[in-house]
Amino acid sequence: MANPWAGEVALVIDGQRHVLKLTLGALAELEAGLESDSLVDLVARFESGAFSSRDVLRLIVAGLRGGGWRGQAGDLVS
């Protein structure tokens, strides 16, 4: 069960429920994967609507990995 007080959210993918959490490690992986100068730049892209579907996929993968998932982005794109 997702705990919103701990920064967790739930997401159902292909009928399977997952818990997402943006841990420090997940945020660092996200920042590196998006090739942003900083997380502030990343947030600005989302706030301005200048994000792509690739950005959203990377955000979901980072949250999944922070929640303990061991897959890769390619596992979700099929």
Number of C-alpha atoms within 10 A of each C-alpha: 9 16 12 10 7 9 11 19 18 17 16 9 9 7 7 7 12 18 19 25 24 23 16 10 12 20 18 14 19 22 20 13 14 15 10 14 10 13 15 10 12 18 13 13 15 13 10 8 9 10 14 11 8 12 17 12 15 19 22 19 25 27 25 24 22 21 20 13 14 9 11 13 14 9 8 12 7 5
